Amino acid sequence: MIENNGQCAHIISASQKKQGPRHYTKIFGNMDHASAIKVTDHINNALYLCYGCHKEIDMNEEKYTVEKLQTSRSLALLKFKDFNFQV
């Protein structure tokens, strides 16, 4: 059976645990949590992924860098624009 469940993922994480891949403290240094939330909760920081891809990306932080994920997101959005979807 194939399940088609998507998950909302963050390119840059804002978890208060300060662990996990691409955490904002690794990217922005000592930015306070409230300011980080404004950046990380922005739509431009969001990805919609299947569970397998979400896990793969989070388990391979060196391979899936912030820059690579941002580029992938931008390319995916361009494909939607080709179909005249409103993004």
Secondary structure, DSSP 4 states (H G I P E B T S, - for coil): -----EEEEESSB--TT--STTBHHHHHSS--HHHHHHHHTSGGGEEEEEHHHHHHHHH-TTTS-HHHHHHHHHHHHHHHHHTT---
